[in-house]
Amino acid sequence: MKKNVLVFSDFGIDDFVAVIYAYFNEEIEIVGVVADYGNVSKSTAVRNAAYFQKVTGREDIPVFGGAEIPLTGRDPQLYPDIHGIGGLGPLTPEIDIGNDPFENFDEIKKIIEKYEGNLTILNLGRLSSLATAFILYPSWMAKITDFYIMGGAFTVPGNVTPVAEANFYGDPYATNIILEFAPKQLHIIPLDVTQYALITPEMINRLDHFYQSVNSDVGLLVKPMVDYYYQFYKERDPTIRGSPLHDVLTMWAIQEDSIIDYAEIPTTIVVNTGDAFGESIGDFRKIEDKANYPHHKVATQFYYPKFIDSFFRIMTNVNAQKGVSFDVS
């Protein structure tokens, strides 16, 4: 049975590759997208979501406008150096969303009602929009089957500060609301694992060759975005072998055949101003009397060969092409 997924996304490069992965995936059905600030502004994220509708021909997937600012009251910190001015690296979508502010967030209740019993929420960006849903619609959130969140850095350095990861740092107040009031345990996919979800330039080149051979307009978007992404990481760390596709790993995690180890531990996020702002705290101690924080499932490791195999198997399932094979060895 397909998993119905409501995606919360700020539509940077790895977000967009993740929704392309879902588009080619016969086990995942994206049934709605909440586009909000993060890597880019809310309006740009909405435009990128509309671009996804256009290039895939999936105008039936509704787009909802999410948060414009975090609950911290600060201006959002955008990341054009990592994801490009428009969030998609060198790509500039030629699409006009007009002056519609997309103030339709309330309509996510229709999605929850329609798919109750089989609806996963996948949060790939800041958590302001999802926290707002927890504040406004707690009874509706209780109807969600599973929550998967990309965010946090529990046992590894952060990517915004020495201790904080971007999604949690961008709005730690929102993150703590979700940790505290989630009706069931969250699956948290942090930098501890996502930084190892590397796709090398050689892999991308071979994938692009495949897309050229089958003339896939959607697939051909992948290489320019991931190449741009890799250039940023390469300049920051010349030893890195590929692009960490944080959000693709999180999308992969919702599948039944993903191989991921989780620690069920107390978790919280530091909201006090100072050097620890946005830091993820997880109590990994092997004692019974652990910290009095909400318990959630934090990913600690994953089986990389299985992830790579799944990535290429899905990403080459272009329109369920018959008789087309792709050697990933």
Beta strands, then each sheet from edge to edge (+ up, - down):
strand 1: 3-9
strand 2: 28-35
strand 3: 63-65
strand 4: 120-123
strand 5: 146-150
strand 6: 187-189
strand 7: 198-199
strand 8: 243-244
strand 9: 260-269
strand 10: 280-282
strand 11: 295-302
sheet 1: 3+ 2+ 1+ 4+ 5+ 6+ 11+ 9- 10+
sheet 2: 7+ 8-
end
